[in-house]
Amino acid sequence: MPKTLTFDGPVILGAGLAGLTAALAAKTALVLSPTPLATGCSSAWAQGGLAAALAGDDTPSLHAADTIAAGAGLCDGEAVALLTREGPAAVRALAALGAPFDRKADGDFVLSLEAAHSKARVARVGGDGAGAAIMAAVITTVRATPTIEIRENARARRLLQDETGRVVGVLAEIDGELVEIHSHAVVLATGGVGGLYAVTTTPTQVRGEGLGLAALAGAEIADPEFVQFHPTAIDIGRDPAPLATEALRGEGSILRNTDGRAFMADYHPAKELAPRDVVARAIHAERAAGRGAFLDATTAVGGHFPREFPAVFEACQSAGIDPRREMIPVVPAVHYHMGGVATDLDGRASLPGLYAAGECASTGVQGANRLASNSLLEAAVFGARAGRAAAAAAEGETGDEPVSLAPLPDLPNEAFQALRKAMSRDAGVIRDATGLARLLEEIAALEAAHGPCPSLVAARLIVDAALARQESRGGHYRADFPEKAAPVRTFVTLDPVQAGLRHAAE
Ligand SMILES: Cc1cc2nc3c(=O)[nH]c(=O)nc-3n(C[C@H](O)[C@H](O)[C@H](O)COP(=O)(O)OP(=O)(O)OC[C@H]3O[C@@H](n4cnc5c(N)ncnc54)[C@H](O)[C@@H]3O)c2cc1C
């Protein structure tokens, strides 16, 4: 029998920017993090910063229009309006916690221009160090808040539900021991799905577990097929792959193949500044044709590299590459998940007692393709909203005793690595029915051998929806259906009984 404890406030699963912002907004909260704070989350690795209409010549409605254009027909207009309206206050709130944003002499934010933004609106820190600096400030505040309890080495293994399906807590593994934590509100803030792929820029701990846990509990999932690939991860055999920020192309760096030929003109008139998904497919095509792909920053950045892009410079140096003089080998890598647990604008999922925020949620704000630097903003804005709503619910609503169940199975490492390779091969930048069907067979074999592991369930959700979406839109490209069809979002609910029994029946 697992140990039982009752927490009188929301339990928050995950300690990235969404989870910690939710905790601060809830005021009283218990946060579970599988790793020490500031590690194991994408938030601390973010390079560019947060997009918000902070400049005198910018407005939330211009920011909203850019977000909707990038979202390729699937953004929820109300969610986008809210994100862009609350954006400037969210950035100022992080600055007030001590996030050391770059400032001009008059105190205004230094704002970078990023791809597909019509204005310079990305608040940054020390060039490419936004995530680490923002998280350091937030973590200091959280640690200084006595009503927020943090458990490190604590991972959610199953959502607890009462007879009616209401979420009434979580079964967690804390320091290797199972603990039933009873609470009237659980906030999922478990991040994206990058770890499900062999080539990713995100920490491998971020592997769709929250998505799988929610789906197995019967929560509605939205748009799982929409995965964003960053075109230029650095291909030096590291797992996860370090990122060569888009700003390098903004500065004029050129994409070349092994022969030194600049190839982007073959794919799009905007060349290196074409939309992220177009650049990712071009790099994928050059590599698949055996020509290779490299980012040449020797002229555009040259000697300024170590000062302007210290994180990228360090990654190159670790592999013996000097980007001031040599081309950087690049590969498209999973970077962001637009889909997630379907929520309303206060983070409420379809199951009572369950909330979700940040990358693991889908409010519809990111559509079929996220606009650069909108995701830290999403984590801050919707994390705070979910935290407040969950705190109110934890005070007012009650459920019954949970139905006691064992933890969900874990995918053994060898099987997990096989899944990652198969996902990168068949559910990557370019997809088709043959590859997706082959991948579904492999997932079914893993389910038969290992049962309904949350990360396996997350992979199935992505692949099932990718196979069903017979069109190309945003981050989802089907070689066999290259055109757009009607703009319809995906909403799916697993039958939890079926999902659990699939293993038993086979
Ligand atoms: C290299 C890189 C650069 C980026 N640059 C930018 C940028 O400049 N601007 C921008 O807006 N976005 C950027 N992004 C995207 C952005 O960082 C993320 O979308 C955002 O930080 C997500 O925040 P989150 O809190 O939802 O998730 P995360 O920060 O990923 O946190 C998820 C948390 O959940 C935990 N967790 C996972 N599973 C479990 C479980 N079973 N139980 C309990 N906890 C669990 C994780 O360990 C982690 O603590 C970048 C991403 C990467 C990888």
The ligand as an SDF file (V2000), in Angstrom:
LIG
                    3D

 53 58  0  0  0  0  0  0  0  0999 V2000
   16.4690   24.7900  -26.5220 C   0  0  0  0  0  0  0  0  0  0  0  0
   15.1250   25.4700  -26.4320 C   0  0  0  0  0  0  0  0  0  0  0  0
   15.0170   26.8430  -26.6800 C   0  0  0  0  0  0  0  0  0  0  0  0
   13.7630   27.4830  -26.5860 C   0  0  0  0  0  0  0  0  0  0  0  0
   13.6960   28.8470  -26.7490 N   0  0  0  0  0  0  0  0  0  0  0  0
   12.4940   29.4710  -26.5370 C   0  0  0  0  0  0  0  0  0  0  0  0
   12.4020   30.9000  -26.5620 C   0  0  0  0  0  0  0  0  0  0  0  0
   13.3910   31.5950  -26.7660 O   0  0  0  0  0  0  0  0  0  0  0  0
   11.1850   31.4750  -26.3320 N   0  0  0  0  0  0  0  0  0  0  0  0
   10.0620   30.7240  -26.0930 C   0  0  0  0  0  0  0  0  0  0  0  0
    8.9880   31.3000  -25.8990 O   0  0  0  0  0  0  0  0  0  0  0  0
   10.1310   29.3800  -26.0460 N   0  0  0  0  0  0  0  0  0  0  0  0
   11.3100   28.7460  -26.2470 C   0  0  0  0  0  0  0  0  0  0  0  0
   11.3690   27.3780  -26.1790 N   0  0  0  0  0  0  0  0  0  0  0  0
   10.1510   26.6350  -25.8070 C   0  0  0  0  0  0  0  0  0  0  0  0
    9.8830   26.8530  -24.3140 C   0  0  0  0  0  0  0  0  0  0  0  0
   11.0920   26.7870  -23.6000 O   0  0  0  0  0  0  0  0  0  0  0  0
    8.8950   25.8230  -23.7600 C   0  0  0  0  0  0  0  0  0  0  0  0
    7.7860   25.6880  -24.5950 O   0  0  0  0  0  0  0  0  0  0  0  0
    8.3970   26.2510  -22.3730 C   0  0  0  0  0  0  0  0  0  0  0  0
    9.5110   26.5270  -21.5490 O   0  0  0  0  0  0  0  0  0  0  0  0
    7.5310   25.1590  -21.7550 C   0  0  0  0  0  0  0  0  0  0  0  0
    7.3610   25.4350  -20.3920 O   0  0  0  0  0  0  0  0  0  0  0  0
    6.5850   24.3870  -19.4720 P   0  0  0  0  0  0  0  0  0  0  0  0
    6.6820   24.9040  -18.0900 O   0  0  0  0  0  0  0  0  0  0  0  0
    5.2730   24.1100  -20.0640 O   0  0  0  0  0  0  0  0  0  0  0  0
    7.4410   23.0240  -19.6310 O   0  0  0  0  0  0  0  0  0  0  0  0
    8.9400   22.6800  -19.1840 P   0  0  0  0  0  0  0  0  0  0  0  0
    9.7250   23.9050  -18.9240 O   0  0  0  0  0  0  0  0  0  0  0  0
    9.4860   21.7250  -20.1870 O   0  0  0  0  0  0  0  0  0  0  0  0
    8.7420   21.9350  -17.7870 O   0  0  0  0  0  0  0  0  0  0  0  0
    8.1150   20.6720  -17.7070 C   0  0  0  0  0  0  0  0  0  0  0  0
    8.3250   20.1120  -16.3150 C   0  0  0  0  0  0  0  0  0  0  0  0
    7.5440   18.9260  -16.1370 O   0  0  0  0  0  0  0  0  0  0  0  0
    8.3470   17.9180  -15.5520 C   0  0  0  0  0  0  0  0  0  0  0  0
    7.7600   16.5930  -15.7850 N   0  0  0  0  0  0  0  0  0  0  0  0
    7.7420   15.8320  -16.9160 C   0  0  0  0  0  0  0  0  0  0  0  0
    7.1080   14.6670  -16.6820 N   0  0  0  0  0  0  0  0  0  0  0  0
    6.7000   14.6850  -15.3800 C   0  0  0  0  0  0  0  0  0  0  0  0
    5.9990   13.7770  -14.5340 C   0  0  0  0  0  0  0  0  0  0  0  0
    5.5960   12.5710  -14.9750 N   0  0  0  0  0  0  0  0  0  0  0  0
    5.7410   14.1440  -13.2480 N   0  0  0  0  0  0  0  0  0  0  0  0
    6.1460   15.3530  -12.7700 C   0  0  0  0  0  0  0  0  0  0  0  0
    6.8240   16.2490  -13.5260 N   0  0  0  0  0  0  0  0  0  0  0  0
    7.0860   15.9190  -14.8120 C   0  0  0  0  0  0  0  0  0  0  0  0
    9.7030   18.1770  -16.1890 C   0  0  0  0  0  0  0  0  0  0  0  0
   10.7590   17.5120  -15.5600 O   0  0  0  0  0  0  0  0  0  0  0  0
    9.7620   19.6950  -16.0330 C   0  0  0  0  0  0  0  0  0  0  0  0
   10.0750   20.0540  -14.7130 O   0  0  0  0  0  0  0  0  0  0  0  0
   12.6100   26.7250  -26.2840 C   0  0  0  0  0  0  0  0  0  0  0  0
   12.7200   25.3540  -26.0590 C   0  0  0  0  0  0  0  0  0  0  0  0
   13.9580   24.7200  -26.1280 C   0  0  0  0  0  0  0  0  0  0  0  0
   14.0460   23.2420  -25.8730 C   0  0  0  0  0  0  0  0  0  0  0  0
  1  2  1  0
  2  3  1  0
  2 52  2  0
  3  4  2  0
  4  5  1  0
  4 50  1  0
  5  6  2  0
  6  7  1  0
  6 13  1  0
  7  8  2  0
  7  9  1  0
  9 10  1  0
 10 11  2  0
 10 12  1  0
 12 13  2  0
 13 14  1  0
 14 15  1  0
 14 50  1  0
 15 16  1  0
 16 17  1  0
 16 18  1  0
 18 19  1  0
 18 20  1  0
 20 21  1  0
 20 22  1  0
 22 23  1  0
 23 24  1  0
 24 25  2  0
 24 26  1  0
 24 27  1  0
 27 28  1  0
 28 29  2  0
 28 30  1  0
 28 31  1  0
 31 32  1  0
 32 33  1  0
 33 34  1  0
 33 48  1  0
 34 35  1  0
 35 36  1  0
 35 46  1  0
 36 37  1  0
 36 45  1  0
 37 38  2  0
 38 39  1  0
 39 40  1  0
 39 45  2  0
 40 41  1  0
 40 42  2  0
 42 43  1  0
 43 44  2  0
 44 45  1  0
 46 47  1  0
 46 48  1  0
 48 49  1  0
 50 51  2  0
 51 52  1  0
 52 53  1  0
M  END
$$$$
